[in-house]
Every structure is written in structure tokens, then in C-alpha cells.
């Protein structure tokens, strides 16, 4: 008679099995649930700001076989409010007082907790790869907000580290768990619009603004750690996040911490475009910029209006611009298919807020949208919940719908478009070596100097 595994042994085997193709765990999926607390997946939230509170933590706590046991943020007010949010949810769900959430202000200390099996990384863009690589080295399963990295070099590091570790990784490209995006990509992959020729990706740009006034660093914020690998600059609230409430943070509009909407919305839509193109594990071979305007005058300096293009080895062209409806349009020899989130919800400070959104799914011929994808045709894995798919992958030892290499490739393509905006000339890219061809200037833009103590390391 076999000895029953502990929860940690079970989850440890899940990690090893992913990397080494070991035998499946003997603990059945039915063992998970509210009546088997020793077998729950213990999850910690790293970053308790806007996206964590509204999307990531709720995406996990809805599952009985997962338990949010810890929260971490380098803003002491936000982490306390994050702890309160989780405790209040479990109190309401179970009908009795709950106060079982552990609090951290340093993700490195959190990763040392052996009772934590998995982490949500919902931090600013410039810290994703650094924290993600550390989590993988610590053997924690990872759900990480997009984009995958600040630079292409960082993206390669986290992909390699995660792949080597065998942990279950899910990038927050939740359109992969959206029925209309999956169906649109399957229609294209199965030839319903003929031979694919051009893909049009519509993204918003960011407006100028942001106050430059230097301010004292709030006592509740570890600002040095917040800056992480990026250069030391003085504190001002429009560079970080609001000190009251959870509106859209200013760092999203600062190039020091990200590339703007080309990676913000682009990480979603370019990933969906790659799905339909069959290029989710590759990238373009040529990239160019037709026009771009960068914000000036205020603190914020990311791109506004723009139009960039790319050509892939299979001959397909991708055009990305704020001039197109927010979404992805696949154009082939026999018609086109357009897909978007439809009436997606954004905050009042988001670009595009208050506008009437496009249809979720549209086509040149309505009959395309009633086409049935046959049993022997190409199908993507069906995922109806992005966080649920990740938790199931941990529980059942199976692949996630949005794995790390494909996350890196979507992000790197976004960053290639951004580099073309900065250089304003045609660039030639090798997706295999991940280097520009005969272009030393462009190759210097694949990485950034990192402050000591905050490097993204293998």
C-alpha cells in the first residue's frame, strides 16, 4: 500500500514531472477542494495594486482548491489593504472570521517560505522578469502579468530560467482564454479566409502629461526597491502610483519603466495575432516605423500616435497603429476576420475610456462566423478561465494555455516595434539568434544597464 503524499510532496512532484516527464502524481484531482485543505495550492500575491485587486487575486480565490495565504507589496499601506481584502473575502465566503493571510514587504523573503507553492506577480512592468526569474529559481509556480519583460534580453533570461525549473508559468494574456479570440485564430489557421496576407493590430496611444514636481518619498513606500533595476530618479507621485486609491498609475506612461501601449495592449493583441499567424514561438524578420509621436512637456514620455509594420518569414505583414479599431484584423485572399474584446471595461484614466468599442467578432462574410471547426482540423486548447487554467496545470500537471516562451516572443515583438519607433528606420531581425542583423546600434537596445542588487539573473 502506497504512502499518501503530503501537499508539498505532491506539488514538488508536479514541478519535477514538468521538467523531467516523471510519472503523474498519485493524488487525484478530486482530493482538492474545501474539504481537503492539506492539498490546496497555496498562492501568494506579489503586488497588491490595481490589477491584483481587481483581476489576479479574485481570479484565484474563486477556486476552492487554491488558497491565497500571503500578500506582498513594498507600499506598506497597499499591502495592509491587500491583506484586508483577502481576509474579508474568505470571511464572507465561509461565514466565519478569517485572518490567515501573511504579510510581506519584500518578495525575496516571501519566496523563502516553503509553504508557498505559487505566486501571482502583479507588479510594475520593469520588475516582472526580475521577480519571475527569482520565483522560478525558488520552485514557485508563476502567474505573471504581461508584458514578460522590460527588455528582450531580460525576456530571454526568464524564459530560460522558467523552462529549466519546470514550474507552471502563465502570462496574463487572458485573450487566450477568450472564446472569440480562440475561434478567430482557429478560423484563420484553418483557411476560412484563404491565405493570410496582412494582420492589422489596433492599439491606443498615451497622451502627454504628468507633473514633474519633486516630492518627499512617502514613509509607506520603499522607493529604492520600487525603482529596482532602473536608474535612480527623484520621487514624484505621477511617476509611481496614487497614494490614495487604485487609479491608473503614472509609471505606465514613463519609458523608464515600460514602452507604453505597444507593450501594454500590444502584449495582448500581438500575442493574439501570432496565434492566428502560427508565429507564437517566433517573431518578425523585418520591422519599420512609418510615423510616431512621443509625449513631451510633462513627466510622461511614452509614445502617442504611431504606425509601425513588420514582415514575417512566411510573407505575412503585420501593421500596428492607433489608427485602427482596438483589436486584431486578419486579412486573407478570400476575406477577413476581426476580433476584439468588444465593450471591454477600462478605468476613466485609461486611453480609450468612454469610447464605443468595436464588435467582439466580425467578418467580410457572415457565413465565416458560423463555420464549424472540424474534428480533424487545427484546434487550440480550450480555456474558459485564465487563472483557472494555470491552477489546473499545477493540479493536474499539464501545460498552461500561455507558456513562458510564447509570452517572451509576444513581448519581444512588441519591443521590436518600440525599437523601430526610436530608430525610425527599417530593422532586420533574426528570430533564432534574437539579434539584429548588421546593426550594432539596434543591438545595444536589446538590454539596459541594471542597478546593482536588482539584476534579472539566470
Secondary structure, DSSP 4 states (H G I P E B T S, - for coil): -PPPPPHHHHHHHHHHHHHH--PPPSS-GGG-STT-GGGSEEEEEE--SHHIIIIIHHHHHT-TTEEEEEEE-SBHHHHHHHHHHHHHHHHHHHTS-----EEES-HHHHHT-TT--EEEE-S-GGGHHHHHHHHHHTT-EEEEPSPS-SSHHHHHHHHHHHHHHT--EEES-GGGG-HHHHHHHHHHHTTTTSSEEEEEEE-------------PPPTTB-HHHHHTTSPP----GGGS--SSS----GGGG-TTT--THHHHTHHHHHHHHHHHHT-TT---SEEEEEEEEE--SSS--SEEEEEEEEE-TTS-EEEEETTS-SEEEEEETTEEEEE--SS----TTSTTTTPPPPPSEEESSGGGGG----TTS--PPP-S-HHHHHHHHHHHT---SS-HHHHHHHHHHHHHHHHHHHH-S-EEEETTTTEETT-HHHHGGG-----TT-----
